[in-house]
């Protein structure tokens, strides 16, 4: 039912986008935000049903509120806060592992826990997600793109389910990432450009990016793109801001924060879920280690090639063309990189695709639209887990996700290729009738 309803919503979103692009319907920013809020409120007060990650968030947040460093001990080895913490501990997955979430995420956990437990955490993340919708609309206006494109994120079922429904921390990371992009886009303005030359705008953007990367590490793949957008004169200021922000956030958690990387290493070496490319290679290389290396090298080569092509472009077009020239080009680059990651990663949880969903308003590609919907198919594993308590993954689901994502743009390309042929045949037939 989840997949069917979300598919219907995606079809309606496509129609709404088409009407907005053709100017047949004018979607005002107020309507877009109001509907986005309404969709999220439908899930805000529901308990998390698709993921149990938020229980770990709450544990980490309570640890900080009780004066403890969440990186010092795993939940199973830590002292209980009170009688209710024993119940909370029973809901945490992998309680023997120290938290994997970076310092900025921990601040959000503590903030949400202080506001009211799970509901407090979800409320904070939903507020950040609504702010993302507003920032996306602002960036679209600066890029002179149709405001209706904001629908592709604001009304998309993926952020509604994963942030409002499950309370995934990725919503906060996307907010800071979009803030960094919004700050850099102001370089096209003459006055803001002067600030950029003085280092203020790129430095603040660097701080915002450090917050994004210390919510979830994945935004680090955006780092070269943001350096590109900061320009040659603002690049070092951006790096300085990022270093200052990361240092200020990390120092309070030393020295225990180093334990986070032990859990990260365990995740990278052992975790796997719904990764079709990994499953296919794993059949050829039973150890799995070789398969992971091949995928990692492939992703690195793709990323390095795409960024090399981006930096090869002109970094300093004439004033006024900056936003309309460089930003779409950078968005297309990171769109392809994130899509490649989702296709190659051994572990493909649905909320990972949120970083692709936030790019759809700027690059509404068929592959991205299909991937951000098809990834929900992986939740099929929850049916047997809920009913029988058995976690049984099937090879068919990852294959379907991969095939849908890769096949959709290919079908679109074939349709565009055949369309001129039909037109030409019609003209030939008409000419024959005249003769």
Buried (B, 14 or more C-beta within 10 A) or exposed (E): EBBEEBBEBBEEBBEBBEBBBEEEEEBEBEEBBEBBBEBBEEBBEEEBBBBEBBBBBBBBBBBBBEEBBBBBBBBEEBEEBEEEBEEBBEBBEBBEBBBBBBBBBBBBBBBBBBBEBBBBBBBBBBBBBBBBBBBBBBBBEBBEBBBBBBBBBBBBBBBBBBBBBBBBBBBBBBBBBBBBBBBBBBBBBEEBBEBBBEBBBBBBBBBBBBBBBBBBBBBEBBBBBBBBBBBEBBBBBBBBBBEBBBEEBBEEBEEBBEBBEEBBEBEEEEEBBBBBBBBBBBEEEEEBEEBBEBBBEBBEEBBEEBBEEBEEEEBEEEEEEBBBBBBBBBBBBBBBBBBBBBBBBBBBBBBBBBBBBBBBBBBBBBBBBBBBBBBBBBBBBBEBEEEEEEEEBEEEBBBBBBEBBBEBBEEEEEEEEEEEEEEEEEEEEEEEEEE
